[in-house]
Amino acid sequence: MTEGRYVSLTEAKEMLEKESELRELSPDQKAAHEHASKVTPLSFSDIKALIDEVAALDFVNDFVAVKIADVLPQHPDDVRAVFAKERMVLEKGHIDQIIDIVVKYL
């Protein structure tokens, strides 16, 4: 049995591109690929590096790291929105750390 993991939109796009080389994608898969292509401005290697760097912060779990990579928040309110369901209060320094990492990859 394979273990589940979170994937970013960029990784999903890459997975769908590889799969499309092997077979015809379903309409839902085509729509997902088209959406991911439109909203993912960074390369897979940049997104992977961003996720790794954000996940290394002690207050960020894997799910939130992937969401940060998908949203690419550049404003404190956007960072707070990503953490909204995490039931934690972010310190200003934590928010600044995340924004600094995201801006570095844009």
Summary of the structure (lengths in Angstrom):
residues: 106
radius of gyration: 15.1
end to end distance: 36.8
largest distance: 47.6
contacts: 267
relative contact order: 0.14
helix: 69%
strand: 0%
